Amino acid sequence: MRLLNTFVVLLARALNLAIFARILLSWMPVDKGNRLVRIVYEITEPMLGPIRRVVPTLGGLDLSPMIAIILIQVAERALIMILQTVA
């Protein structure tokens, strides 16, 4: 079970890091065809796209990354609690 806990924590951190990278990339003029940029977008868009469709932007401010990070943290804690009760 410890291995599963570690996997959940590392996956959550990796997703949060990818979302943070996407936030930083959105502030810079980058080539969308760049391989690293495409990888970050491919990792984050499945999470951010549905949130973006539900939550409107506020004055041009996209809140979907912040909401996604919160949801990832909630899911991480819930999964760890479930894993601890099963063990």
VMD Tcl script that draws the C-alpha trace (Angstrom):
set ca {
  {0.00 0.00 0.00}
  {2.90 2.33 0.65}
  {3.85 2.07 -3.02}
  {0.31 3.06 -4.02}
  {0.39 6.03 -1.64}
  {3.68 7.17 -3.13}
  {2.29 6.78 -6.65}
  {-0.78 8.89 -5.82}
  {1.36 11.63 -4.26}
  {3.84 11.68 -7.16}
  {1.05 11.72 -9.75}
  {-0.67 14.63 -8.00}
  {2.61 16.55 -7.81}
  {3.36 15.88 -11.48}
  {-0.09 17.11 -12.51}
  {0.24 20.22 -10.35}
  {3.68 20.89 -11.85}
  {2.30 20.50 -15.38}
  {-0.52 22.95 -14.62}
  {1.97 25.41 -13.10}
  {4.15 25.08 -16.22}
  {1.09 25.77 -18.37}
  {0.35 28.91 -16.35}
  {3.91 30.13 -16.88}
  {3.77 29.29 -20.59}
  {0.57 31.28 -20.96}
  {2.41 34.39 -19.78}
  {5.21 34.05 -22.33}
  {5.23 34.25 -26.10}
  {6.02 30.61 -26.91}
  {5.79 28.56 -30.07}
  {2.75 26.27 -29.73}
  {4.53 23.84 -32.05}
  {7.39 23.35 -29.58}
  {7.51 19.73 -28.44}
  {7.71 20.56 -24.71}
  {4.85 23.05 -24.98}
  {2.71 20.47 -26.81}
  {3.43 17.86 -24.11}
  {2.40 20.27 -21.34}
  {-0.80 21.17 -23.21}
  {-1.61 17.50 -23.90}
  {-1.20 16.63 -20.22}
  {-3.20 19.56 -18.86}
  {-5.97 20.09 -21.41}
  {-7.99 16.98 -20.42}
  {-8.27 18.50 -16.93}
  {-8.57 22.18 -17.78}
  {-10.89 21.90 -20.80}
  {-13.96 20.56 -18.95}
  {-13.44 23.03 -16.09}
  {-13.11 25.88 -18.57}
  {-16.43 24.91 -20.18}
  {-18.21 25.04 -16.80}
  {-16.51 28.01 -15.14}
  {-16.57 31.27 -17.11}
  {-13.56 33.56 -17.21}
  {-13.67 36.59 -14.96}
  {-12.59 39.65 -16.88}
  {-10.20 37.64 -19.02}
  {-8.82 35.74 -16.02}
  {-8.96 31.95 -16.49}
  {-9.61 30.31 -13.13}
  {-9.53 26.74 -14.44}
  {-5.88 26.06 -13.43}
  {-6.55 27.11 -9.84}
  {-9.71 25.00 -9.69}
  {-7.88 22.02 -11.23}
  {-5.09 22.26 -8.64}
  {-7.65 22.33 -5.83}
  {-9.50 19.33 -7.30}
  {-6.23 17.41 -7.68}
  {-5.36 18.06 -4.03}
  {-8.82 16.98 -2.87}
  {-8.64 13.82 -4.99}
  {-5.14 13.06 -3.69}
  {-6.22 13.35 -0.07}
  {-9.36 11.30 -0.66}
  {-7.42 8.53 -2.41}
  {-4.80 8.43 0.33}
  {-7.50 8.20 3.00}
  {-9.20 5.39 1.08}
  {-5.90 3.55 0.69}
  {-5.16 3.93 4.39}
  {-8.55 2.51 5.39}
  {-8.13 -0.44 3.02}
  {-4.65 -1.25 4.35}
}
mol new
graphics top color blue
foreach p $ca { graphics top sphere $p radius 0.5 }
foreach p [lrange $ca 0 end-1] q [lrange $ca 1 end] { graphics top cylinder $p $q radius 0.2 }
display resetview
